[in-house]
Amino acid sequence: LLEKRVASWQRFQSLRAILSAASLEEVRSLAIPLDTKSRFVRCHLSRSEEVPRLVRALFRPSNARSTLLKDLAESS
């Protein structure tokens, strides 16, 4: 029933996962999975725009954040 009410359920699930991520490494594993056969649903958000915006909004400036943003730009 909820899937009918939310136009893009997979995008919503991806957004929810990133918003609830406890660390930059968790965001990295969601957005840039090392294992293509991961049991987690792949990220249905744009790695070039949406994920970096979320990272900037959720995490304070740091070397780790800069590295993740650079890796996201290179992987898209």
N, CA, C and O atoms as CSV, one atom per row, in Angstrom:
chain,resi,resn,atom,element,x,y,z
A,1,LEU,N,N,0.822,-1.198,0.000
A,1,LEU,CA,C,0.000,0.000,0.000
A,1,LEU,C,C,0.867,1.265,0.000
A,1,LEU,O,O,0.604,2.204,-0.751
A,2,LEU,N,N,1.895,1.282,0.841
A,2,LEU,CA,C,2.757,2.455,0.900
A,2,LEU,C,C,3.501,2.667,-0.410
A,2,LEU,O,O,3.724,3.807,-0.820
A,3,GLU,N,N,3.889,1.579,-1.071
A,3,GLU,CA,C,4.601,1.698,-2.343
A,3,GLU,C,C,3.753,2.406,-3.387
A,3,GLU,O,O,4.293,3.089,-4.258
A,4,LYS,N,N,2.442,2.258,-3.317
A,4,LYS,CA,C,1.550,2.935,-4.261
A,4,LYS,C,C,1.477,4.431,-3.966
A,4,LYS,O,O,1.275,5.233,-4.878
A,5,ARG,N,N,1.637,4.806,-2.713
A,5,ARG,CA,C,1.527,6.209,-2.324
A,5,ARG,C,C,2.831,6.988,-2.509
A,5,ARG,O,O,2.807,8.208,-2.666
A,6,VAL,N,N,3.938,6.304,-2.491
A,6,VAL,CA,C,5.239,6.948,-2.688
A,6,VAL,C,C,5.695,6.632,-4.107
A,6,VAL,O,O,5.950,5.477,-4.449
A,7,ALA,N,N,5.793,7.676,-4.927
A,7,ALA,CA,C,6.073,7.487,-6.356
A,7,ALA,C,C,7.348,6.688,-6.614
A,7,ALA,O,O,7.367,5.809,-7.475
A,8,SER,N,N,8.392,6.985,-5.885
A,8,SER,CA,C,9.646,6.270,-6.086
A,8,SER,C,C,10.102,5.668,-4.755
A,8,SER,O,O,10.914,6.257,-4.043
A,9,TRP,N,N,9.581,4.520,-4.441
A,9,TRP,CA,C,9.855,3.862,-3.165
A,9,TRP,C,C,11.346,3.583,-2.984
A,9,TRP,O,O,11.875,3.759,-1.886
A,10,GLN,N,N,12.025,3.154,-4.037
A,10,GLN,CA,C,13.451,2.833,-3.921
A,10,GLN,C,C,14.273,4.082,-3.599
A,10,GLN,O,O,15.208,4.021,-2.801
A,11,ARG,N,N,13.929,5.208,-4.215
A,11,ARG,CA,C,14.627,6.463,-3.909
A,11,ARG,C,C,14.385,6.866,-2.454
A,11,ARG,O,O,15.299,7.325,-1.769
A,12,PHE,N,N,13.160,6.692,-1.996
A,12,PHE,CA,C,12.824,7.005,-0.608
A,12,PHE,C,C,13.639,6.137,0.348
A,12,PHE,O,O,14.156,6.633,1.349
A,13,GLN,N,N,13.752,4.856,0.044
A,13,GLN,CA,C,14.525,3.934,0.885
A,13,GLN,C,C,16.005,4.339,0.908
A,13,GLN,O,O,16.646,4.287,1.958
A,14,SER,N,N,16.543,4.739,-0.243
A,14,SER,CA,C,17.942,5.178,-0.305
A,14,SER,C,C,18.148,6.444,0.521
A,14,SER,O,O,19.124,6.555,1.262
A,15,LEU,N,N,17.234,7.387,0.394
A,15,LEU,CA,C,17.313,8.627,1.162
A,15,LEU,C,C,17.248,8.333,2.657
A,15,LEU,O,O,18.014,8.892,3.442
A,16,ARG,N,N,16.352,7.475,3.036
A,16,ARG,CA,C,16.197,7.090,4.446
A,16,ARG,C,C,17.478,6.442,4.984
A,16,ARG,O,O,17.896,6.723,6.108
A,17,ALA,N,N,18.089,5.587,4.185
A,17,ALA,CA,C,19.317,4.911,4.615
A,17,ALA,C,C,20.449,5.913,4.820
A,17,ALA,O,O,21.191,5.815,5.797
A,18,ILE,N,N,20.587,6.865,3.918
A,18,ILE,CA,C,21.666,7.847,4.048
A,18,ILE,C,C,21.403,8.784,5.218
A,18,ILE,O,O,22.328,9.143,5.946
A,19,LEU,N,N,20.153,9.181,5.404
A,19,LEU,CA,C,19.828,10.059,6.528
A,19,LEU,C,C,20.065,9.379,7.875
A,19,LEU,O,O,20.372,10.046,8.864
A,20,SER,N,N,19.926,8.076,7.914
A,20,SER,CA,C,20.129,7.365,9.180
A,20,SER,C,C,21.554,6.831,9.341
A,20,SER,O,O,21.869,6.207,10.354
A,21,ALA,N,N,22.407,7.071,8.360
A,21,ALA,CA,C,23.799,6.612,8.442
A,21,ALA,C,C,24.509,7.300,9.609
A,21,ALA,O,O,24.357,8.503,9.822
A,22,ALA,N,N,25.269,6.531,10.344
A,22,ALA,CA,C,25.949,7.051,11.532
A,22,ALA,C,C,27.328,7.628,11.226
A,22,ALA,O,O,27.894,8.352,12.045
A,23,SER,N,N,27.868,7.313,10.054
A,23,SER,CA,C,29.222,7.773,9.749
A,23,SER,C,C,29.393,7.977,8.248
A,23,SER,O,O,28.578,7.532,7.440
A,24,LEU,N,N,30.469,8.659,7.906
A,24,LEU,CA,C,30.795,8.847,6.492
A,24,LEU,C,C,31.107,7.515,5.822
A,24,LEU,O,O,30.791,7.321,4.648
A,25,GLU,N,N,31.718,6.609,6.554
A,25,GLU,CA,C,32.025,5.287,5.986
A,25,GLU,C,C,30.746,4.529,5.654
A,25,GLU,O,O,30.692,3.803,4.661
A,26,GLU,N,N,29.731,4.692,6.468
A,26,GLU,CA,C,28.454,4.041,6.176
A,26,GLU,C,C,27.823,4.649,4.925
A,26,GLU,O,O,27.264,3.927,4.099
A,27,VAL,N,N,27.910,5.965,4.783
A,27,VAL,CA,C,27.409,6.620,3.570
A,27,VAL,C,C,28.184,6.110,2.365
A,27,VAL,O,O,27.600,5.822,1.321
A,28,ARG,N,N,29.507,5.999,2.511
A,28,ARG,CA,C,30.342,5.491,1.412
A,28,ARG,C,C,29.899,4.090,0.995
A,28,ARG,O,O,29.779,3.805,-0.197
A,29,SER,N,N,29.658,3.228,1.960
A,29,SER,CA,C,29.274,1.851,1.625
A,29,SER,C,C,27.901,1.786,0.966
A,29,SER,O,O,27.625,0.869,0.192
A,30,LEU,N,N,27.041,2.753,1.268
A,30,LEU,CA,C,25.722,2.794,0.628
A,30,LEU,C,C,25.805,3.359,-0.789
A,30,LEU,O,O,25.173,2.844,-1.711
A,31,ALA,N,N,26.589,4.419,-0.948
A,31,ALA,CA,C,26.643,5.116,-2.235
A,31,ALA,C,C,27.630,4.497,-3.215
A,31,ALA,O,O,27.403,4.521,-4.425
A,32,ILE,N,N,28.726,3.941,-2.700
A,32,ILE,CA,C,29.754,3.341,-3.555
A,32,ILE,C,C,30.018,1.927,-3.046
A,32,ILE,O,O,31.045,1.690,-2.410
A,33,PRO,N,N,29.123,0.990,-3.308
A,33,PRO,CA,C,29.325,-0.369,-2.783
A,33,PRO,C,C,30.515,-1.057,-3.450
A,33,PRO,O,O,30.687,-0.976,-4.666
A,34,LEU,N,N,31.324,-1.726,-2.652
A,34,LEU,CA,C,32.457,-2.482,-3.188
A,34,LEU,C,C,31.990,-3.799,-3.782
A,34,LEU,O,O,32.555,-4.291,-4.759
A,35,ASP,N,N,30.961,-4.358,-3.185
A,35,ASP,CA,C,30.421,-5.645,-3.616
A,35,ASP,C,C,29.143,-5.402,-4.406
A,35,ASP,O,O,28.151,-4.937,-3.846
A,36,THR,N,N,29.153,-5.707,-5.692
A,36,THR,CA,C,27.975,-5.475,-6.527
A,36,THR,C,C,26.839,-6.426,-6.192
A,36,THR,O,O,25.699,-6.192,-6.592
A,37,LYS,N,N,27.133,-7.493,-5.465
A,37,LYS,CA,C,26.092,-8.444,-5.081
A,37,LYS,C,C,25.647,-8.217,-3.636
A,37,LYS,O,O,25.132,-9.121,-2.978
A,38,SER,N,N,25.859,-6.996,-3.163
A,38,SER,CA,C,25.488,-6.666,-1.789
A,38,SER,C,C,24.009,-6.916,-1.552
A,38,SER,O,O,23.184,-6.735,-2.447
A,39,ARG,N,N,23.684,-7.337,-0.331
A,39,ARG,CA,C,22.285,-7.611,-0.024
A,39,ARG,C,C,21.485,-6.319,0.115
A,39,ARG,O,O,20.257,-6.338,0.029
A,40,PHE,N,N,22.181,-5.186,0.331
A,40,PHE,CA,C,21.492,-3.907,0.431
A,40,PHE,C,C,21.114,-3.430,-0.968
A,40,PHE,O,O,21.878,-3.592,-1.920
A,41,VAL,N,N,19.950,-2.852,-1.074
A,41,VAL,CA,C,19.492,-2.305,-2.348
A,41,VAL,C,C,20.442,-1.185,-2.752
A,41,VAL,O,O,20.811,-0.348,-1.928
A,42,ARG,N,N,20.829,-1.174,-4.006
A,42,ARG,CA,C,21.772,-0.149,-4.445
A,42,ARG,C,C,21.175,1.246,-4.286
A,42,ARG,O,O,19.955,1.413,-4.258
A,43,CYS,N,N,22.022,2.211,-4.187
A,43,CYS,CA,C,21.603,3.589,-3.964
A,43,CYS,C,C,20.885,4.121,-5.200
A,43,CYS,O,O,21.425,4.074,-6.305
A,44,HIS,N,N,19.684,4.619,-5.015
A,44,HIS,CA,C,18.886,5.148,-6.117
A,44,HIS,C,C,18.873,6.670,-6.103
A,44,HIS,O,O,17.891,7.294,-6.504
A,45,LEU,N,N,19.965,7.260,-5.641
A,45,LEU,CA,C,20.127,8.707,-5.640
A,45,LEU,C,C,21.333,9.049,-6.503
A,45,LEU,O,O,22.235,8.231,-6.676
A,46,SER,N,N,21.342,10.241,-7.033
A,46,SER,CA,C,22.438,10.679,-7.888
A,46,SER,C,C,23.722,10.852,-7.077
A,46,SER,O,O,23.761,11.613,-6.110
A,47,ARG,N,N,24.776,10.131,-7.485
A,47,ARG,CA,C,26.066,10.248,-6.796
A,47,ARG,C,C,26.769,11.553,-7.139
A,47,ARG,O,O,27.665,11.988,-6.416
A,48,SER,N,N,26.369,12.172,-8.230
A,48,SER,CA,C,27.029,13.416,-8.611
A,48,SER,C,C,26.364,14.643,-7.992
A,48,SER,O,O,27.004,15.687,-7.861
A,49,GLU,N,N,25.082,14.536,-7.607
A,49,GLU,CA,C,24.392,15.705,-7.061
A,49,GLU,C,C,23.741,15.457,-5.701
A,49,GLU,O,O,24.051,16.146,-4.728
A,50,GLU,N,N,22.847,14.486,-5.632
A,50,GLU,CA,C,22.035,14.313,-4.425
A,50,GLU,C,C,22.829,13.824,-3.216
A,50,GLU,O,O,22.704,14.382,-2.126
A,51,VAL,N,N,23.635,12.798,-3.398
A,51,VAL,CA,C,24.405,12.262,-2.264
A,51,VAL,C,C,25.408,13.299,-1.745
A,51,VAL,O,O,25.505,13.479,-0.532
A,52,PRO,N,N,26.155,13.985,-2.612
A,52,PRO,CA,C,27.065,15.013,-2.085
A,52,PRO,C,C,26.345,16.122,-1.315
A,52,PRO,O,O,26.855,16.608,-0.305
A,53,ARG,N,N,25.174,16.519,-1.783
A,53,ARG,CA,C,24.414,17.547,-1.057
A,53,ARG,C,C,24.022,17.059,0.334
A,53,ARG,O,O,24.098,17.805,1.310
A,54,LEU,N,N,23.604,15.806,0.412
A,54,LEU,CA,C,23.247,15.235,1.713
A,54,LEU,C,C,24.466,15.162,2.630
A,54,LEU,O,O,24.377,15.476,3.816
A,55,VAL,N,N,25.600,14.747,2.077
A,55,VAL,CA,C,26.835,14.647,2.876
A,55,VAL,C,C,27.220,16.024,3.413
A,55,VAL,O,O,27.583,16.158,4.582
A,56,ARG,N,N,27.140,17.043,2.563
A,56,ARG,CA,C,27.483,18.398,3.014
A,56,ARG,C,C,26.525,18.887,4.099
A,56,ARG,O,O,26.931,19.587,5.027
A,57,ALA,N,N,25.265,18.518,3.977
A,57,ALA,CA,C,24.266,18.961,4.955
A,57,ALA,C,C,24.368,18.211,6.284
A,57,ALA,O,O,24.091,18.781,7.340
A,58,LEU,N,N,24.760,16.946,6.237
A,58,LEU,CA,C,24.729,16.111,7.440
A,58,LEU,C,C,26.038,16.063,8.220
A,58,LEU,O,O,26.029,15.839,9.431
A,59,PHE,N,N,27.163,16.270,7.536
A,59,PHE,CA,C,28.460,16.094,8.189
A,59,PHE,C,C,29.283,17.379,8.126
A,59,PHE,O,O,29.271,18.095,7.125
A,60,ARG,N,N,29.993,17.652,9.213
A,60,ARG,CA,C,30.818,18.864,9.275
A,60,ARG,C,C,32.032,18.714,8.357
A,60,ARG,O,O,32.443,17.598,8.042
A,61,PRO,N,N,32.603,19.846,7.931
A,61,PRO,CA,C,33.786,19.788,7.073
A,61,PRO,C,C,34.938,19.036,7.750
A,61,PRO,O,O,35.249,19.264,8.919
A,62,SER,N,N,35.551,18.146,6.991
A,62,SER,CA,C,36.701,17.381,7.490
A,62,SER,C,C,37.427,16.777,6.299
A,62,SER,O,O,36.932,16.808,5.173
A,63,ASN,N,N,38.595,16.232,6.559
A,63,ASN,CA,C,39.337,15.551,5.494
A,63,ASN,C,C,38.564,14.340,4.989
A,63,ASN,O,O,38.543,14.068,3.789
A,64,ALA,N,N,37.930,13.615,5.901
A,64,ALA,CA,C,37.156,12.426,5.510
A,64,ALA,C,C,35.982,12.813,4.614
A,64,ALA,O,O,35.690,12.128,3.634
A,65,ARG,N,N,35.313,13.913,4.954
A,65,ARG,CA,C,34.186,14.367,4.129
A,65,ARG,C,C,34.675,14.792,2.748
A,65,ARG,O,O,34.053,14.459,1.739
A,66,SER,N,N,35.777,15.521,2.699
A,66,SER,CA,C,36.344,15.948,1.412
A,66,SER,C,C,36.720,14.754,0.548
A,66,SER,O,O,36.475,14.752,-0.659
A,67,THR,N,N,37.311,13.745,1.161
A,67,THR,CA,C,37.692,12.533,0.431
A,67,THR,C,C,36.469,11.820,-0.119
A,67,THR,O,O,36.468,11.386,-1.270
A,68,LEU,N,N,35.431,11.697,0.691
A,68,LEU,CA,C,34.205,11.046,0.225
A,68,LEU,C,C,33.582,11.826,-0.925
A,68,LEU,O,O,33.159,11.226,-1.912
A,69,LEU,N,N,33.517,13.141,-0.819
A,69,LEU,CA,C,32.945,13.954,-1.897
A,69,LEU,C,C,33.746,13.792,-3.191
A,69,LEU,O,O,33.174,13.720,-4.278
A,70,LYS,N,N,35.078,13.734,-3.064
A,70,LYS,CA,C,35.933,13.522,-4.237
A,70,LYS,C,C,35.670,12.143,-4.847
A,70,LYS,O,O,35.566,12.013,-6.067
A,71,ASP,N,N,35.564,11.124,-4.006
A,71,ASP,CA,C,35.304,9.763,-4.488
A,71,ASP,C,C,33.933,9.657,-5.156
A,71,ASP,O,O,33.780,8.952,-6.154
A,72,LEU,N,N,32.946,10.351,-4.613
A,72,LEU,CA,C,31.614,10.353,-5.224
A,72,LEU,C,C,31.659,10.992,-6.611
A,72,LEU,O,O,31.038,10.497,-7.552
A,73,ALA,N,N,32.397,12.091,-6.729
A,73,ALA,CA,C,32.516,12.770,-8.025
A,73,ALA,C,C,33.211,11.875,-9.048
A,73,ALA,O,O,32.832,11.858,-10.219
A,74,GLU,N,N,34.223,11.136,-8.611
A,74,GLU,CA,C,34.962,10.259,-9.525
A,74,GLU,C,C,34.168,9.016,-9.913
A,74,GLU,O,O,34.370,8.465,-10.995
A,75,SER,N,N,33.270,8.575,-9.043
A,75,SER,CA,C,32.536,7.333,-9.319
A,75,SER,C,C,31.276,7.549,-10.143
A,75,SER,O,O,30.657,6.584,-10.593
A,76,SER,N,N,30.887,8.806,-10.347
A,76,SER,CA,C,29.660,9.025,-11.120
A,76,SER,C,C,29.900,9.137,-12.593
A,76,SER,O,O,28.955,9.323,-13.360
